[in-house]
Amino acid sequence: MTTTASNNGPDDLPASNSTASHSTETAHKRYATYPSLKDRSVFISGGATGIGATLVSAFVAQGARVGFVDLDKAAGEALVEKLGANPATVHRPCFVACDVTEEAALNEAIATVRAACGPITILVNNAANDKRHRIEETSYAFWDKGIAVNLRHQFFAAQQVMEDMKQAGGGSIVNFGSTSWKLKQGGMPAYTASKAAVQGLTRCLARDLGPFKIRVNTVVPGWVMTEKQLALWVDDAAKDDIAKGQCINEPLLPEHIANMTLFLAADDSAMCTAQDFVVDGGWT
């Protein structure tokens, strides 16, 4: 099992390597700057590659204090070095190699980020694994691991940071869902069941944490063009499905997901909570 930064069933798909390689730096210059994100402490799970790496880069570009975790130690450290070498970087990000399905490891990682970046007031629950699996071949152990990486850690990360947010007078939690279950995608029941449940978790947390001005929302990506999706699942048939499914027949890129996440993390979305924000080119 790997903890991935790109998450989702039809949620990670690039049409071509050239399209997927739009530079994150160029995107930052084109899109909005949120003053409320400057110097804020952000915790991102699954941040070393794919959508997660773009999220880390996007928050760093906003001047936030970013801590992130991932199983991929080499990729995480490389991302820190890359962003740290950029003269425009205000705060060098903090990376902790961590399996988010392990309770002690997750709690320790959050504590490490808190010590390095300050009390956490933005939580981005991005880590997931969309490994395909057939019903007949799914064991109890595999099912439990799927729920752990795709759903369980989102709740326990929120549990760990909510006191920081209460003390700060508010905060933002962004959970990551998926359009895969809405599209009735088969071939990975543990994943699609988990991602459907994320939206229920968001609404429950939003109700319980709302009195403390803690907002909880779900970003629901469509098929996002990441290197993983291109390498494993994007073939001509998949591209045909995208062309038929999306209203906007353009590649859905990690930066599109990051842009929505930045908005939900910033004070600009102050009265947005308990909602699903779908970024899928109009497929669902």
FENVEN-V193320 format. One record per residue. RES is the residue in one small letter. NEAR is the number of other C-alpha atoms within 8 Angstrom. Layout:
BEGIN
RES&NEAR ; RES&NEAR
END
This chain:
BEGIN
m&3 ; t&5 ; t&14 ; t&16 ; a&17 ; s&17 ; n&15 ; n&17 ; g&14 ; p&11 ; d&16 ; d&20 ; l&15 ; p&18 ; a&11 ; s&7 ; n&9 ; s&6 ; t&9 ; a&13 ; s&6 ; h&8 ; s&6 ; t&10 ; e&6 ; t&8 ; a&10 ; h&10 ; k&6 ; r&6 ; y&7 ; a&5 ; t&5 ; y&11 ; p&6 ; s&7 ; l&13 ; k&10 ; d&7 ; r&12 ; s&15 ; v&15 ; f&13 ; i&16 ; s&14 ; g&18 ; g&20 ; a&16 ; t&13 ; g&14 ; i&16 ; g&17 ; a&12 ; t&14 ; l&14 ; v&12 ; s&10 ; a&13 ; f&14 ; v&16 ; a&11 ; q&11 ; g&13 ; a&15 ; r&15 ; v&16 ; g&15 ; f&16 ; v&16 ; d&19 ; l&11 ; d&9 ; k&10 ; a&6 ; a&9 ; g&16 ; e&9 ; a&8 ; l&10 ; v&12 ; e&8 ; k&8 ; l&12 ; g&11 ; a&7 ; n&7 ; p&6 ; a&5 ; t&12 ; v&9 ; h&10 ; r&11 ; p&12 ; c&11 ; f&11 ; v&13 ; a&10 ; c&10 ; d&10 ; v&14 ; t&10 ; e&7 ; e&7 ; a&6 ; a&10 ; l&13 ; n&10 ; e&8 ; a&11 ; i&12 ; a&8 ; t&9 ; v&15 ; r&11 ; a&8 ; a&8 ; c&13 ; g&8 ; p&9 ; i&14 ; t&14 ; i&13 ; l&14 ; v&12 ; n&14 ; n&14 ; a&17 ; a&13 ; n&14 ; d&9 ; k&6 ; r&6 ; h&9 ; r&9 ; i&8 ; e&4 ; e&6 ; t&9 ; s&6 ; y&6 ; a&6 ; f&8 ; w&10 ; d&8 ; k&9 ; g&12 ; i&12 ; a&10 ; v&14 ; n&14 ; l&12 ; r&10 ; h&12 ; q&10 ; f&9 ; f&8 ; a&13 ; a&10 ; q&8 ; q&9 ; v&12 ; m&8 ; e&8 ; d&10 ; m&15 ; k&12 ; q&7 ; a&8 ; g&8 ; g&12 ; g&13 ; s&13 ; i&14 ; v&15 ; n&14 ; f&14 ; g&13 ; s&18 ; t&16 ; s&13 ; w&11 ; k&8 ; l&7 ; k&6 ; q&10 ; g&5 ; g&8 ; m&13 ; p&10 ; a&9 ; y&14 ; t&13 ; a&9 ; s&12 ; k&14 ; a&11 ; a&9 ; v&13 ; q&11 ; g&8 ; l&9 ; t&14 ; r&12 ; c&9 ; l&11 ; a&14 ; r&9 ; d&7 ; l&10 ; g&10 ; p&7 ; f&9 ; k&10 ; i&14 ; r&16 ; v&15 ; n&17 ; t&15 ; v&16 ; v&13 ; p&16 ; g&18 ; w&13 ; v&17 ; m&16 ; t&15 ; e&10 ; k&9 ; q&13 ; l&15 ; a&7 ; l&6 ; w&7 ; v&13 ; d&7 ; d&6 ; a&7 ; a&9 ; k&10 ; d&8 ; d&8 ; i&9 ; a&9 ; k&7 ; g&9 ; q&11 ; c&9 ; i&6 ; n&8 ; e&5 ; p&11 ; l&14 ; l&13 ; p&14 ; e&11 ; h&9 ; i&12 ; a&12 ; n&10 ; m&11 ; t&11 ; l&11 ; f&11 ; l&13 ; a&13 ; a&12 ; d&9 ; d&7 ; s&9 ; a&7 ; m&5 ; c&9 ; t&8 ; a&14 ; q&10 ; d&9 ; f&9 ; v&9 ; v&12 ; d&14 ; g&11 ; g&9 ; w&8 ; t&7
END
